[in-house]
């Protein structure tokens, strides 16, 4: 299977479901890769919300901020390892078998991983003591970054080879493990940030390793497309053109968590993260849809049948419906869920929810640009959003605290979306 064949009936199916047969229709919907990707994200988001509540109930805002800071460092480092290949891999590989796809992605990751581990060792040995958290934390950050990179690679592989269900099951295992460990930490009163961070590392590593081993042992499917070195070089080249976009997108999403401790405090980061972790969930359904359709959009574009405007409009309508509901519900639930210590976080609810809505629509716009082969424009849009958000962070956080960070996210996501829409129109005319 491939992304280009997602919409085709499975072997042995007689055709579309008959009217009045909801079970068949439900089965067809549940087999849709975008639905499975969304399910994995919703599951991850649900566990993230539960983890957020458990941590804010167990840790003071300063220690909660330290856990958030370590996670942001890992997420940014992951992009350095992937070098933009998570989307170029999906766009370039179709109808390949799992084992060759895993080996192909392993070759893409090999050199970046070696340099990354060497850099971590050099940092620990050469950096001044005030700039390093110690060898244990550095080692945990490095290994968790490798695990996160492998996890994102399995997502791309699953989409490309048509095994999104396996990826969903892996995320179910990860979610259950993480939730069990976090509940255990909450019950035992664990108060060290490193312990909570270690739970994320162990939960992510277990299912990723299991499914990589399973995929490597699967036989090559008859009639599947062979994987060659030239094709991998194409994935690398397109990935490098998208790397500025991937890095800028991650920076735009995460740099606020790095700037807040520097310009405000880790306690402020704890308040901010408590809200931001939940508002990010708003964009996940749209992003899952865009990622699962990337290969299909490219095929439609190559055939001259890709119409972008209706797709963007549907995403915008979704945002307009969901944003007021999420903003109102979250504003009312902050104190009951997190406690009175986090009452000050209410001020960032509205700007962060609106920012998440703008980010969601931008994922569709940028996905369409990738499908049309405009990787450079995608990178330019993401860089623009990051630069705008960073400038606002630096200007407003010292004066407004976490509200300045929320305004920075709102400005950055909005700038990225405007750039993407304008670029799409210009590229379409050309």
C-alpha positions as CSV (number, residue, x, y, z in Angstrom):
1,X,0.0,0.0,0.0
2,X,1.1,3.6,-0.4
3,X,-0.3,7.0,0.3
4,X,-1.3,7.1,-3.4
5,X,-3.5,4.1,-2.9
6,X,-5.1,5.0,0.4
7,X,-8.4,5.7,-1.1
8,X,-8.6,2.4,-3.0
9,X,-10.7,-0.5,-1.7
10,X,-8.8,-3.2,0.1
11,X,-8.4,-6.5,-1.6
12,X,-11.5,-8.5,-1.3
13,X,-13.8,-5.6,-0.8
14,X,-16.8,-5.7,-3.0
15,X,-17.0,-1.9,-3.3
16,X,-18.3,1.0,-1.3
17,X,-20.4,0.2,1.8
18,X,-24.1,-0.2,1.3
19,X,-26.6,2.2,2.8
20,X,-27.8,1.1,6.1
21,X,-24.6,-0.8,6.9
22,X,-23.0,1.4,9.6
23,X,-20.5,-1.3,10.7
24,X,-19.0,-1.6,7.2
25,X,-18.9,2.2,6.9
26,X,-17.3,2.6,10.4
27,X,-14.7,0.0,9.5
28,X,-13.8,1.8,6.3
29,X,-13.5,5.1,8.2
30,X,-11.3,3.5,10.9
31,X,-9.0,2.1,8.2
32,X,-8.4,5.6,6.8
33,X,-4.8,6.6,7.6
34,X,-5.7,10.2,8.4
35,X,-8.2,8.9,11.0
36,X,-5.6,6.6,12.5
37,X,-3.0,9.4,12.6
38,X,-5.5,11.6,14.3
39,X,-6.3,8.9,16.8
40,X,-2.6,8.5,17.6
41,X,-2.4,12.3,18.2
42,X,-5.6,12.5,20.2
43,X,-4.3,9.7,22.4
44,X,-0.9,11.4,22.8
45,X,-2.7,14.6,23.5
46,X,-4.9,13.0,26.1
47,X,-1.9,11.5,27.9
48,X,-0.1,14.9,27.6
49,X,-3.1,16.6,29.4
50,X,-3.1,13.9,32.1
51,X,0.7,14.2,32.4
52,X,0.4,18.0,32.7
53,X,-2.2,17.7,35.5
54,X,-0.2,15.1,37.4
55,X,3.0,17.2,37.1
56,X,1.4,20.5,38.2
57,X,-0.1,18.6,41.1
58,X,3.2,17.0,42.1
59,X,5.8,19.7,41.2
60,X,6.0,23.4,42.0
61,X,6.0,25.7,39.0
62,X,9.8,25.9,39.0
63,X,10.3,22.2,38.7
64,X,7.4,21.9,36.2
65,X,9.2,24.5,34.1
66,X,12.4,22.5,34.3
67,X,10.7,19.4,32.9
68,X,9.2,21.5,30.1
69,X,12.6,23.0,29.4
70,X,14.3,19.5,29.0
71,X,11.5,18.4,26.7
72,X,11.8,21.5,24.5
73,X,15.6,20.9,24.2
74,X,14.9,17.3,23.0
75,X,12.2,18.4,20.5
76,X,14.5,21.0,18.9
77,X,17.5,18.5,18.8
78,X,15.2,16.0,17.0
79,X,14.9,18.3,14.1
80,X,18.7,18.4,13.8
81,X,18.8,14.7,13.5
82,X,15.9,14.4,10.9
83,X,17.2,17.3,8.7
84,X,13.7,17.7,7.2
85,X,13.3,14.2,5.9
86,X,10.1,13.3,7.7
87,X,8.0,14.9,5.0
88,X,10.2,14.4,2.0
89,X,10.3,10.7,2.8
90,X,6.5,10.4,2.7
91,X,6.4,12.4,-0.5
92,X,9.1,10.4,-2.3
93,X,8.5,6.8,-1.3
94,X,5.4,4.9,-2.5
95,X,4.5,1.2,-2.5
96,X,7.7,0.1,-0.7
97,X,8.0,-2.7,1.8
98,X,8.5,-1.9,5.5
99,X,12.0,-3.5,5.9
100,X,13.6,-1.7,3.0
101,X,11.9,1.5,4.1
102,X,13.3,1.1,7.6
103,X,16.8,0.5,6.3
104,X,16.5,3.5,3.9
105,X,15.6,5.8,6.8
106,X,18.3,4.3,9.0
107,X,20.9,5.4,6.3
108,X,19.4,8.9,6.3
109,X,19.8,9.1,10.1
110,X,23.2,7.4,10.6
111,X,25.5,10.4,10.0
112,X,23.5,13.0,11.8
113,X,23.2,10.7,14.8
114,X,26.9,10.1,15.0
115,X,27.7,13.8,14.9
116,X,25.0,14.5,17.4
117,X,26.3,12.0,20.0
118,X,29.8,13.3,19.4
119,X,28.6,16.8,20.0
120,X,26.9,15.9,23.2
121,X,30.1,14.3,24.5
122,X,32.1,17.4,23.5
123,X,29.6,19.7,25.1
124,X,29.8,17.9,28.4
125,X,33.6,17.8,28.4
126,X,34.3,21.4,27.1
127,X,31.3,23.5,28.2
128,X,31.7,25.7,31.4
129,X,30.0,24.1,34.4
130,X,27.4,26.8,34.5
131,X,26.2,25.9,31.0
132,X,25.9,22.1,31.5
133,X,23.4,20.3,33.7
134,X,25.7,17.4,34.3
135,X,26.6,14.2,32.5
136,X,23.5,12.3,33.6
137,X,21.1,15.0,32.2
138,X,23.1,15.4,29.0
139,X,23.1,11.7,28.4
140,X,19.3,11.5,29.0
141,X,18.7,14.5,26.7
142,X,20.9,12.9,23.9
143,X,19.3,9.5,24.1
144,X,15.8,10.8,24.3
145,X,16.5,12.9,21.2
146,X,17.6,9.8,19.3
147,X,14.4,8.0,20.4
148,X,12.2,10.9,19.4
149,X,13.9,11.0,16.0
150,X,13.3,7.3,15.5
151,X,9.7,7.8,16.6
152,X,9.1,10.5,14.0
153,X,10.8,8.3,11.4
154,X,8.4,5.4,12.1
155,X,5.5,7.8,11.5
156,X,6.8,8.7,8.1
157,X,7.6,5.1,7.3
158,X,4.1,3.9,8.4
159,X,2.5,6.5,6.1
160,X,4.7,5.6,3.2
161,X,4.3,1.9,3.4
162,X,0.6,1.8,4.5
163,X,1.1,0.5,8.0
164,X,-0.3,3.4,10.0
165,X,-2.2,0.9,12.1
166,X,1.1,-0.3,13.5
167,X,2.2,3.2,14.3
168,X,-1.1,3.7,16.1
169,X,-0.6,0.6,18.2
170,X,2.9,1.7,19.0
171,X,1.6,5.0,20.3
172,X,-1.1,3.1,22.4
173,X,1.7,1.2,24.0
174,X,3.7,4.4,24.6
175,X,0.7,6.2,26.1
176,X,-0.2,3.3,28.5
177,X,3.4,3.0,29.6
178,X,3.9,6.7,30.1
179,X,0.5,7.1,31.9
180,X,1.3,4.2,34.2
181,X,4.7,5.5,35.1
182,X,3.5,9.1,35.7
183,X,0.7,7.8,37.9
184,X,3.3,5.9,39.9
185,X,5.4,9.0,40.3
186,X,2.4,11.0,41.4
187,X,1.3,8.4,44.0
188,X,4.9,8.0,45.4
189,X,5.3,11.8,45.6
190,X,8.3,12.0,43.2
191,X,9.6,15.6,43.2
192,X,12.7,15.4,41.1
193,X,12.3,16.7,37.5
194,X,14.8,14.2,36.2
195,X,12.6,11.3,37.3
196,X,9.6,12.6,35.4
197,X,11.7,13.2,32.4
198,X,13.1,9.6,32.5
199,X,9.5,8.3,32.3
200,X,9.1,10.0,28.9
201,X,12.3,8.5,27.7
202,X,11.5,4.9,28.7
203,X,7.9,5.1,27.4
204,X,9.0,6.4,24.0
205,X,11.9,3.9,23.6
206,X,9.9,0.7,24.2
207,X,7.3,0.6,21.4
208,X,9.6,2.3,18.9
209,X,12.3,-0.4,19.2
210,X,9.6,-3.1,19.2
211,X,8.0,-2.0,16.0
212,X,11.3,-1.3,14.2
213,X,12.4,-4.9,14.9
214,X,9.0,-6.2,13.7
215,X,9.1,-4.2,10.5
216,X,12.7,-5.4,9.8
217,X,11.6,-9.0,10.0
218,X,8.7,-8.7,7.6
219,X,9.2,-10.2,4.1
220,X,9.4,-7.9,1.1
221,X,5.9,-7.6,-0.5
222,X,5.7,-8.9,-4.1
223,X,5.4,-6.1,-6.6
224,X,6.6,-3.4,-4.2
225,X,8.9,-0.6,-5.5
226,X,12.6,-1.3,-4.9
227,X,14.5,1.3,-2.8
228,X,17.7,2.6,-4.4
229,X,20.5,4.9,-3.4
230,X,19.4,7.5,-5.9
231,X,16.0,7.7,-4.4
232,X,17.4,8.2,-0.9
233,X,19.6,11.0,-2.3
234,X,16.4,12.6,-3.6
235,X,14.8,12.3,-0.2
236,X,17.9,13.9,1.4
237,X,18.0,16.8,-1.1
238,X,14.3,17.6,-0.7
239,X,14.7,17.1,3.1
240,X,17.5,19.6,3.2
241,X,15.3,22.1,1.3
242,X,12.6,21.5,3.9
243,X,15.0,21.5,6.9
244,X,14.9,25.2,7.5
245,X,11.1,24.9,7.5
246,X,11.2,22.0,10.0
247,X,13.7,23.7,12.2
248,X,11.9,27.0,12.1
249,X,8.5,25.3,12.7
250,X,9.9,23.5,15.8
251,X,11.6,26.7,17.0
252,X,8.4,28.7,16.5
253,X,6.5,26.0,18.5
254,X,9.2,25.6,21.2
255,X,11.5,28.6,21.5
256,X,9.0,30.3,23.7
257,X,9.7,27.6,26.3
258,X,13.4,28.5,26.1
259,X,13.0,32.2,26.1
260,X,10.6,32.5,29.1
261,X,13.1,31.1,31.6
262,X,15.8,33.5,30.3
263,X,13.6,36.6,30.3
264,X,11.2,35.7,33.1
265,X,11.5,32.6,35.2
266,X,11.0,28.9,35.2
267,X,8.0,29.4,37.4
268,X,6.5,31.6,34.6
269,X,7.3,28.7,32.2
270,X,5.4,26.4,34.4
271,X,2.3,28.6,34.2
272,X,2.7,29.1,30.5
273,X,3.2,25.4,29.7
274,X,0.2,24.3,31.6
275,X,-2.0,26.2,29.1
276,X,0.1,25.8,25.9
277,X,0.2,22.0,26.3
278,X,-3.5,21.9,26.0
279,X,-4.1,24.6,23.3
280,X,-1.7,22.8,21.0
281,X,-4.2,19.9,20.7
282,X,-6.5,22.1,18.7
283,X,-4.2,21.9,15.6
284,X,-3.5,18.2,15.7
285,X,-6.5,17.0,13.7
286,X,-5.7,19.3,10.9
287,X,-2.0,18.5,10.9
288,X,-2.8,14.7,10.9
289,X,-5.0,15.2,7.9
290,X,-2.4,17.3,6.0
291,X,0.4,14.8,6.7
292,X,-1.7,11.8,5.6
293,X,-2.7,13.5,2.4
294,X,0.7,14.7,1.3
295,X,1.4,11.8,-1.1
296,X,-2.1,12.0,-2.6
297,X,-1.9,15.8,-3.0
298,X,1.4,15.4,-4.9
299,X,-0.1,12.8,-7.2
300,X,-3.1,15.1,-7.9
301,X,-0.8,18.0,-8.6
302,X,1.2,16.0,-11.0
303,X,-2.0,15.0,-12.8
304,X,-3.1,18.7,-12.8
305,X,-6.1,18.1,-10.5
306,X,-5.1,19.6,-7.2
307,X,-7.4,22.4,-6.1
308,X,-6.1,24.1,-3.0
309,X,-8.7,26.7,-2.1
310,X,-11.5,24.3,-0.9
311,X,-9.1,22.4,1.3
312,X,-7.9,25.6,3.1
313,X,-11.4,26.8,3.5
314,X,-12.5,23.6,5.2
315,X,-9.6,23.9,7.6
316,X,-10.5,27.5,8.4
317,X,-14.1,26.6,9.1
318,X,-13.0,23.9,11.5
319,X,-10.9,26.5,13.4
320,X,-13.7,29.0,13.5
321,X,-16.0,26.5,15.1
322,X,-13.5,25.0,17.6
323,X,-11.6,28.0,18.8
324,X,-14.5,29.6,20.8
325,X,-15.3,26.3,22.4
326,X,-11.8,25.5,23.4
327,X,-11.1,29.0,24.7
328,X,-14.2,29.1,26.9
329,X,-13.8,25.6,28.2
330,X,-10.1,25.9,29.0
331,X,-10.6,29.3,30.8
332,X,-13.2,27.7,33.1
333,X,-11.2,24.6,33.8
334,X,-7.7,25.9,34.6
335,X,-8.2,26.4,38.4
336,X,-10.3,23.2,38.9
337,X,-7.7,21.1,37.0
338,X,-4.4,22.7,38.1
339,X,-5.2,24.5,41.3
340,X,-5.2,28.1,42.5
341,X,-1.4,28.4,41.9
342,X,-2.1,28.4,38.2
343,X,-4.9,31.0,38.2
344,X,-2.5,33.6,36.6
345,X,-2.3,31.4,33.5
346,X,-5.8,32.4,32.5
347,X,-4.5,35.5,30.8
348,X,-2.8,33.5,28.0
349,X,-5.8,31.3,27.1
350,X,-7.4,33.4,24.4
351,X,-4.2,34.4,22.5
352,X,-2.8,30.9,22.6
353,X,-6.1,29.3,21.4
354,X,-6.3,31.7,18.5
355,X,-2.6,31.2,17.7
356,X,-3.2,27.4,17.6
357,X,-6.1,28.0,15.2
358,X,-3.8,30.0,12.8
359,X,-1.2,27.4,13.1
360,X,-3.6,24.6,12.1
361,X,-4.7,26.4,8.9
362,X,-1.0,27.1,8.1
363,X,-0.3,23.3,8.2
364,X,-2.7,22.7,5.4
365,X,-1.4,25.7,3.3
366,X,2.2,24.6,3.7
367,X,1.3,20.9,3.0
368,X,-0.2,22.0,-0.3
369,X,3.0,23.9,-1.1
370,X,5.1,20.8,-0.4
371,X,2.9,18.7,-2.7
372,X,3.5,21.3,-5.4
373,X,7.3,21.0,-4.9
374,X,7.8,24.4,-3.4
375,X,10.0,23.4,-0.5
376,X,11.9,26.7,-0.5
377,X,8.7,28.7,-0.1
378,X,7.7,26.5,2.8
379,X,11.0,27.1,4.5
380,X,10.7,30.9,3.9
381,X,7.2,30.9,5.4
382,X,8.3,29.0,8.5
383,X,11.4,31.2,8.9
384,X,9.3,34.3,8.7
385,X,7.0,33.0,11.4
386,X,9.9,32.1,13.6
387,X,11.6,35.5,13.2
388,X,8.4,37.4,13.9
389,X,7.6,35.4,17.0
390,X,11.1,35.6,18.4
391,X,11.2,39.4,17.9
392,X,7.9,39.7,19.8
393,X,9.1,37.4,22.5
394,X,12.2,39.4,23.2
395,X,10.3,42.7,23.0
396,X,7.3,41.7,25.2
397,X,8.3,39.0,27.6
398,X,10.4,41.3,29.8
399,X,7.4,43.7,30.1
400,X,4.4,41.4,30.0
401,X,5.7,38.0,31.1
402,X,3.8,35.0,29.7
403,X,1.3,37.2,28.0
404,X,4.1,38.6,25.9
405,X,5.0,35.0,25.0
406,X,1.4,34.3,24.0
407,X,1.4,37.4,21.8
408,X,4.6,36.3,20.2
409,X,3.1,32.9,19.3
410,X,0.0,34.6,17.9
411,X,2.1,37.0,15.8
412,X,4.5,34.2,14.5
413,X,1.7,31.8,13.5
414,X,-0.2,34.5,11.9
415,X,2.8,35.7,9.9
416,X,3.5,32.2,8.8
417,X,-0.1,31.7,7.6
418,X,-0.2,35.0,5.7
419,X,3.1,34.2,4.0
420,X,1.9,30.7,3.0
421,X,-1.3,32.0,1.5
422,X,0.4,34.7,-0.5
423,X,3.1,32.3,-1.7
424,X,0.5,29.8,-2.8
425,X,-1.3,32.4,-4.9
426,X,2.0,33.6,-6.5
427,X,3.1,30.1,-7.2
428,X,-0.3,29.2,-8.6
429,X,-0.2,32.1,-11.1
430,X,3.3,31.1,-12.2
